[in-house]
Amino acid sequence: MIRVALDLLGGDHAPESVVDGALLALDRTPDVEVVLVGPVALAEQLLQARSATGRFRVVEATQVVEMDEDPAKAIRAKRDATVRVAARLVRDGQADALVSVGSTGAALAAAVLTLGRLRGMSRPALAAVIPARSGPLVLLDAGAGTEATVELLAQFALAGSAFASIRLDLAAPRVGLLSIGEEPGKGDELRKQAYDALSRLPIDFVGNVEGSDVPYGGKADVVVTDGFTGNVLAKGLEGAASMLTELVREALTSTPERAAAAVDLLPALAGATASMDPDALGGAVLLGVKGVVVVGHGASSAEGVASCIAVAARAAREGLVPHIAAALADLLASSERTGALPSLPTSPPVGAA
């Protein structure tokens, strides 16, 4: 059994959508045990209302990190916060993965403080698998942080390459740097320096890629950027897909001629846009911490929560973290030998319970 600790109070529609998502996950994946982390009385009330009493283990946690709070300060102050208690379960071997659709910053802070970082990662990155026309690609950072340095972008490239080799089953993932043009000299000073740094890494660096390349894919299997830009890009793709669907639905209710044309397009469009639905994507993996942590969209429905649980269970089942650690260690060792990445962080001590 794969045990997934689920933050009961995280997300815009928590706790109802979280419990409903957990029930969906149990129905679809019988080898997964979902551990609800939150107020026991509240969880029991919700389960009783759904005739699901006794289907879950519930671990008491009474505090929640609100979306408008400073995540790092709140996590340190609220020792009984749901996401921090869930992280402790993973650290102590009582769960194999953590899922939260609440504050991304809180999940990041709880994971770093409680689980610690993998060697070579100054700061974890959110790795999102983005569907593209020619096949899925990995985008990181998709929103774990808002700023980046050359060293961080180099670390993301190494971690992203290791992740794609496992998650996408690629022997030599192609890594691209998101910029405003394909030429090496395009972009701000950070992107120009990062281009040089990534060129020296032991990865298949294919140079710059533009935002318009991402939905088509084909140029890179891994797209590296800072968390601010990555989050804007991911949400822009989601919005574009949603807008196209709405335009077709509007056409269906307009003139007979437009409705007839829309009916012909609807099946193909529905299939294309469904892959960009946040509920279908299943959240992003927090890459660079010593445990499986999956962060979902704050607006996730029950379907989205279930998808996040499925992603987390798969990552734990496949031993993603030890594989990433080993692959990252090999890449880092090669980088150190060549002097491509001279400054490597060491893993900080794991935080107190």
Beta strands, then each sheet from edge to edge (+ up, - down):
strand 1: 2-7
strand 2: 32-38
strand 3: 57-60
strand 4: 97-100
strand 5: 125-130
strand 6: 137-140
strand 7: 174-178
strand 8: 204-209
strand 9: 222-224
strand 10: 284-287
strand 11: 292-295
sheet 1: 3+ 2+ 1+ 4+ 11+ 10- 5+ 6- 9- 7- 8-
end
